[in-house]
Amino acid sequence: MDPDVITRLLAGALLGAVIGIEREVADQPAGLRTHLTVALGGALFGVISTLGFAEFVDVRAATNVQVDPTRVASQVVVGVGFLGGAMIVQRRGTVKHLTTAASLWATVAVGLACGVGMVAEAAFTTVLVLLSLALLRPFRQWLRVRSGAARETVRLVVRPGAPPDEVLRTLRAIEGLRCENVRYERDDGNDTFVVELRAEPNNDVADRLTLLASRCDLVTIAGV
């Protein structure tokens, strides 16, 4: 086996793993193994695209047979689009895992770059992806708080015997929060409310919910 090919494949797997670790830490559905595998597969397709059709070059020059190895790479881009689309979940108007789907799409590009020998460019792209995923998260939260776009869906489990209406009245009375949707459920004999909250400008959903945390009639407050 060509040592250069091994280097390309290892570089693709390593850079994909680096992105996957960040997604794993962020507790996303596609983590270390998924990103590593996507990048490694992309690297192999890149190797196939650049080296796998070398024997057909002379055939193309001597005959009318047309060989276009770049089609391999283009089909990888299309294929990973279906994989990323499967990650996206829409639930009651809220779209989740878009960033993870985008990171998969970028990761296969990193793998392809390694596969065609552009390891330095792939490494630089990996750094940019990590910066966008990790360092922009606090800025995104700050921007959402400042603009009043911060939203969160929480599950409130009421202690058995406690009046659930009182919990909802207290929640609606919290300054800086708006209840946009309330759904009642019965979970293991407990009254449970799934509430979609929106913070008004310069307010944070988690900070505002601390006013509910000390209530004795609540069992848990958890994100959905």
Steps between C-alpha positions, in 0.01 A plus 500: 500500500623849415625681816364826360152349482525380861604850607203654323255256660648545849493878463134490397406276793696715748355831388149354492550368853606846620172650377307201636646545848355852518159370394529217753575745780201709390285185536384498138354189332790478252824495693851358487438175312262653246729788406807277491325253272366770270843661465671165445246404235544837332877452503470160337268638233755775440774241456281304259420818306865603459681165481243234423451589134863553398493192275223655290695816413670341200171344392336841499780647290491218242124446470170681530442357851442787743616455861419769758639408845366823652152351487598283797562807717182675381288198587653491848376855557149396393508183709605668822218748445253216559690399815490855631133533413424194712651681800262795479193473719201733496275488803206739540665773299846459658784374280780308673844363403553733204851581621589132534374435146716787375803367690456161329491672162819694583664185639456304178660793317794477741526129427484553126774763521722254686420233242620714211816600687396845628575419864611850600181653360294234678674576832437874458133433425476280809628786715242736352219249557605454863513876553150537358362216712667576832599866519189641332263322740530760782470783247188337354344475845585863576351610168180305559462647848556853374255461214231318691530191282599258777255209511490181699257214557488374858322217677349580842410198713262591784524318830203263561220674685623851424272734303644523146314823420702684762826397329376632166383828654842550654671418171287746304566769759880483463621829361701472178346169386211425268320164485428441132361148526399275791429129463370280783616139538457224755839342574527214754203636691641854517353813346751613237508815291711542187538876458654695212657814643637811336720749682443869449803715402786502755358198681616140506259208525720301741555797730130579515411138579707513821194663655320168460782274616434556871131411485412200717214394270732426209688172457720597204556773244676357195567606144336308218 
